[in-house]
């Protein structure tokens, strides 16, 4: 039995992720109490149509069940169940905006004891036992529903023998570190093309900016150090059954230095690793808003 557990803070996209798996042939169950996971696995042994199951678990669960989730997961694994925990998250500001736009009530505010912002913070604490054991954590702050469904289909529904996906993502620190980052490297110490008027409107993908970086030895030194670190530790991530490893490279605005290095690293590892992706968060965001 393959069991995918979707969890995360309310408003982060759990329903969209669960529906994506249902469309791919998974037997989907929304808001299953964590204490029923083991009986579900026992039932799956009897019914052949329950070989691939996806369930969502959120903060409406009993807190004691959430606290015991790591133990429940160990018992499922011991019984031969292939468990994959996916945790969705987004910035508190984004979650507040989503609840305001849809006018939905947060499940933890229904008793009237917590404000929306307090409920969002409390929910993170309740779900920490699941977040801490997740094989895949996705930051949906800047993902559309279509991008989320595509990521779930690609990273979760793939067969167990497919390789770990290695993502190199550039970003700007002024817009925050990606929540789904596994490794973060700060490259703001490198020469900045922003101060060259003719380069300011370009990106780290343009030949003029690439030539600018080649004039200094420091970008190459930074590339060599990050490359060596990832080459050394990537096998350890793979050994721990990680389906997704996000290496995030940050500069101030996410336009020049981080883009150049993320692209260069991605191209290097595409020759060494079977599944490598390159993403430029701020550049992609600009395309969406233009």
HELIX and SHEET records of a PDB file:
HELIX    1   1 UNK A   14  UNK A   23  1                                  10    
HELIX    2   2 UNK A   34  UNK A   36  5                                   3    
HELIX    3   3 UNK A   37  UNK A   46  1                                  10    
HELIX    4   4 UNK A   48  UNK A   50  5                                   3    
HELIX    5   5 UNK A   63  UNK A   67  1                                   5    
HELIX    6   6 UNK A   69  UNK A   78  1                                  10    
HELIX    7   7 UNK A   92  UNK A  102  1                                  11    
HELIX    8   8 UNK A  107  UNK A  109  5                                   3    
HELIX    9   9 UNK A  116  UNK A  126  1                                  11    
HELIX   10  10 UNK A  128  UNK A  131  1                                   4    
HELIX   11  11 UNK A  145  UNK A  155  1                                  11    
HELIX   12  12 UNK A  173  UNK A  175  5                                   3    
HELIX   13  13 UNK A  193  UNK A  195  5                                   3    
HELIX   14  14 UNK A  207  UNK A  214  1                                   8    
HELIX   15  15 UNK A  218  UNK A  239  1                                  22    
HELIX   16  16 UNK A  257  UNK A  269  1                                  13    
HELIX   17  17 UNK A  281  UNK A  289  1                                   9    
SHEET    1   A 5 UNK A  27  UNK A  29  0                                        
SHEET    2   A 5 UNK A  52  UNK A  57  1                                        
SHEET    3   A 5 UNK A   2  UNK A   8  1                                        
SHEET    4   A 5 UNK A  82  UNK A  89  1                                        
SHEET    5   A 5 UNK A 136  UNK A 139  1                                        
SHEET    1   B 4 UNK A 183  UNK A 186  0                                        
SHEET    2   B 4 UNK A 244  UNK A 251  1                                        
SHEET    3   B 4 UNK A 165  UNK A 172  1                                        
SHEET    4   B 4 UNK A 276  UNK A 280  1                                        
END                                                                             
